[in-house]
Structures are given as structure tokens and as C-alpha cells.
Amino acid sequence: MKKPVIVTLPHQHTKMEATRRIRDGITKIKPQLASFSSSLEEEWADDRMSFRMAMMGQSVTGRIEVMDSSVRVEVDLPWVLAAIAERVRGQIEKRGKQILLENKRSA
């Protein structure tokens, strides 16, 4: 049985800008995730991303949906990793806020 971790992050950007920030942010944090996961696969369809990663020998799946005023992140942790659910939630909130609050690129 999987334990879902769901985080909603508010933003004040257009949907397109929030999506760009999330895409760029994921690219930036991939090297940091390498110490925790052996693989990270992502697939975007419009403003939604599905992902799968191997973490501590377990398969972790999830989804990110960019909406008009928020971003919803859902991570399905296998029961073996359920004990770290709050830690995962905290990291998603921290990283998500950093990604969404960074200054816009200068034109």
C-alpha cells in the first residue's frame, strides 16, 4: 500500500511562468537528487508532469499539476518509505517555495 504525500504550493505567476519555473527548478535539483535516487524519469503533458524515481531501492511515483494560482505535488511513497513522509513533505514545500519565489529572469 502506498502513502500519498500531497502538497499545494500557491504562486502569483501566470500558469506558463509557473510551469517554466517548475521545469527549470527540476532540472536544477536533479543533481542533488542523485545521492538519494538512482534514476528520475519525467514526462510532461501540457501543465502536468508524471515522474518515477528509484529511491532507497523502492519505486516512487508522483505527479505535478500547475494550476492558475497553485501547484499541486503528489508523491506516492511505498509503505517501506512511509516513515519519511513528513520529511518528504517538508522538502517539497521548501524547494517548491524557492522555485516559485525566485526573481524573474531579467529581460
Backbone hydrogen bonds, N-H to C=O, Kabsch-Sander energy under -0.5 kcal/mol:
donor,donor_aa,acceptor,acceptor_aa,energy
3,K,77,L,-3.6
5,V,75,V,-2.9
6,I,4,P,-0.5
7,V,73,V,-2.7
9,L,7,V,-0.5
9,L,71,V,-3.1
11,H,69,S,-2.2
18,A,14,T,-2.7
19,T,15,K,-2.3
20,R,16,M,-2.3
21,R,17,E,-2.5
22,I,18,A,-2.3
23,R,19,T,-2.7
24,D,20,R,-2.8
25,G,21,R,-2.8
26,I,22,I,-2.5
27,T,23,R,-1.9
28,K,24,D,-2.0
29,I,25,G,-2.0
30,K,26,I,-1.3
33,L,29,I,-1.9
34,A,30,K,-1.0
35,S,32,Q,-0.7
36,F,33,L,-1.9
37,S,33,L,-2.4
38,S,54,A,-1.4
39,S,54,A,-0.7
41,E,52,R,-3.1
43,E,50,S,-2.4
45,A,48,R,-2.9
48,R,45,A,-1.5
49,M,64,I,-2.9
50,S,43,E,-2.5
51,F,62,G,-2.4
52,R,41,E,-2.3
53,M,60,V,-2.8
54,A,39,S,-1.2
55,M,53,M,-0.6
55,M,58,Q,-3.3
56,M,36,F,-1.0
58,Q,55,M,-1.8
60,V,53,M,-3.4
60,V,58,Q,-0.6
61,T,76,D,-1.3
62,G,51,F,-1.9
63,R,74,E,-2.5
64,I,49,M,-2.6
65,E,72,R,-2.5
66,V,47,D,-2.8
67,M,65,E,-0.6
67,M,70,S,-3.1
71,V,9,L,-2.4
72,R,65,E,-2.7
73,V,7,V,-3.2
73,V,71,V,-0.6
74,E,63,R,-3.0
75,V,5,V,-2.7
76,D,61,T,-3.5
77,L,3,K,-2.6
77,L,75,V,-0.8
79,W,1,M,-0.8
81,L,78,P,-2.0
82,A,79,W,-1.1
84,I,81,L,-1.9
85,A,82,A,-1.7
88,V,84,I,-2.5
89,R,85,A,-2.7
90,G,86,E,-2.4
91,Q,87,R,-2.1
92,I,88,V,-2.5
93,E,89,R,-2.5
94,K,90,G,-2.5
95,R,91,Q,-2.9
96,G,92,I,-2.7
97,K,93,E,-2.2
98,Q,94,K,-1.9
99,I,95,R,-2.5
100,L,96,G,-2.5
101,L,97,K,-2.0
102,E,98,Q,-1.1
